Structure formats: structure tokens, C-alpha cells
């Protein structure tokens, strides 16, 4: 029995020494690595780059189209002709050689202001791409911050369990000495060993939980899942603006509201685009062609022509089955829906900020309350152990007091983590997480 306990304690000692020799990873380092490596952020950046490429005057329709074409054709035909006088003429090897080449330029000069509206729309789509990328960055940053602090929570819980093992081992040794001199029963000794083993098992489970929490962060940072490192020991809190300040700045800081605003503006552009077909379209075109035909039959053996062609085209749809009216009506409805969605998103975000701010304030109060409770429970456990050492407290009562301290320690760690969670989420929703210090 003593060898088993000694082996378990040596295992914990070696694990603690190895743990202390790992590299330190600060929150700032984790954020920098995640922003550079995270898969979602890299995909969002590429998507945003596409919207930048699409925002060009050529894609809007301002520039002309220029093309070159050429063709060569050769044929050998058998022909038969008969005149009105009944004279028949036959030929079996009539060869024809045709060659043509040309260049063309087509340019839409006026399309009912469509190209101007389209260029403005492409600019809005580029801004929307930037905002969508920002949403992704904020979400990933929030995940990194929360996951990093979950590691701190699990690390501190591991320390709490190590302290519980140390306490249970002291209790076991004290009972063993009492048992040896006959002042404690074998049952008490065996119970102390059982409790020590239970604390040791909890420690081992917590080690796995800590490793898995680090693996979660490693995934966000795109590093080896088995990468090990040290993190900070404490969870600290930022000084946030009051509720009224957070709400008043939402329209200019929250990315979701900004996206809804941009969707509303794009819907307005789509509505304006439906008016373009009401105007005629004017096109300019010019070509330069060269053609050569060579024959080995008939009275003409060679024919050539070349020269430019220039002109203007005007087109206007007089009746299109009321498609323009239908498209315009649908675009107007879509614009109204976008405005309603903007109002809905704004109210939803305001509600989330209100709830999250209340949770954050309450969690901060719980942190203070649980911290005071931990101080009391630690003092209570210290006094209880002294009474137990003097024989004034039973073994069962001591274990119960120890469990109460463990619960208080865990409640404090949970309150700290939940407060950090609500703080981070509040920063993300309010659009201030990227500027938070």
C-alpha cells in the first residue's frame, strides 16, 4: 500500500517538474499566432480579396471589348451546270480558297446609368467583404481569448487538486501514526487511503482535461495538437465602458449591424438597377476586316476586300411582358425587407448587449463573493485539521470540510472563467474586441 501511494506521489512530482519546464505562451502571442495562421481567417481574407478584384471599372461595364478573329477555308468541289439552252458543263476539281481576318471594338456608351450604379454596388460589395472578414476575425479572436482562459482555469483547478492530494496525504500519514499507536481504527486509515486515491484520480482526469483544452487552442492557432506550453496563472478583467456608452456606439462599431446596413444599401442599388431598362442603350462599334477568295474556275480567279466599318447602335425595348414593372416591384419589396432586417438586427444586438452586460456585472460580483468564500473555507479547513490532529474532530467531519473547500475553490474558478467569457462576448458584440487592451 505504501509503495503504491509513493509511486503516485512521484508521478505527480515528475509531471509538475516537466510542466514547469515548458515554454510560456502569453495571450498576446496566442492572438498574434491565431490571426496569422487560423484557417477561417485565411479563407475570409481570400474571399475579401475576390471582392476587391471584382471592384473594377471593367467589371462594371465602362470599358470596351476588343477582339481579333481570322479563318482559313479550302474546298474542292465537283460541279455541274446546265444552261437554259440545254448545254451541260461539268467539273470535278473546282478548288476554292478563302481567307479572312478582322479586328473589332464594341463599346456601350450609355446603358441607362447601369454601369455607374453597378460600380457603386461593386464598391459596397467590397466593403461588405471587408466587414465579413472582420466578423470572422472577431469570432476567432473571441474563441482564442476564451479558450486561453479555459486553460488557465483548468491549470488552476489542477493546482487545487494537487493541494487536495497534499492535504489528503497529510491526513493519511497522521491517521497512520495514530493507527500504529492504537488511537485510530483501521477503518479510518483505509478511508483516508480511499480518499487520497479519489483525489489522485480526479487529478489524473484533470490532467487530461487540461491537455484537451490546450489541444483546442492549438487547433485555433494551427499548431501541433500535442504542443505543450505554460500559460498565465491568473484571470484578469478589463475596465469596460458603462452600458449606455456601449449601446450608443453599436451602430458604428458592431459588425453585424454594419453588414445589415450594407445589405440595405445593396438592395437600394438593385432597385435602382431595375430602372436602367427604361432608357435606350447606345453602343459604338468599329471593325476592320480583310477577306481574300481564290478560285480555279469561272471568270474570276481572285477576289479581295478590306476596310473599316464604324457605326452606332441604338436599342430600346418597347414591351417586355411587364418584366420591368415586376422586377422593379420585387426589388422595392426586397429593399423594404432589408430595412426591416436592419431594424431587427439592431434590436437583437441591443438586447444581447443588455443581457450580456447584466451577466458580466453579476459574474464580477460572484467572483468577489466566491473569493471571500474561499478565504473563509481555507481558514475553516486549517482550523479543522488542527482540531483533528488534537483529536477534537472526527475523520469524516474533516473530509467533509475539505470537500467544502474544494467546492469553494472550484466555484471561484468557474466564476472567474464565466466572468471572462461574458466580458469577451460583450467586447465582441459591442465591436470593441479588436481594440481591447
Secondary structure, DSSP 8 states (H G I E B T S, - for coil): -HHHHHHHHHHHHHHHHHHHTS-B--HHHHHHHHHHH-HHHHHHHHHHHHHHHH-SHHHHT-S-EEEEEEEEEEEEEEEEEE-TTS-EEEEEEEEEEEEEEEEEEEEEEESTTHHHHHHHHHHHHHHHHHHHHHHHHHHHHHHHHHHHHHHHHHHHHHHHHHHHHHHHHHHHHHHHHHHHHTSS-HHHHHHHHHHHHHHHHHHHHHHHHHHHHHHHHHHHHT--TT---B--S---------HHHHHHTHHHH-HHHHHHHHHHHHHHHHHHHTTGGGS-EEEEEEEEEEEEEEESSSS--EEEEEEEEEEEEEE--S--TTHHHHHHHHHHHHHHHHHHHHHHHHHHHHHHHHHHHHHHHHHHHHHHHHHHHHHHHHHHHHHHHHHHHTTSS-HHHHHHHHHHHHHHHHHHHHHHHHHHHHHHHHHHHTT-TTT--
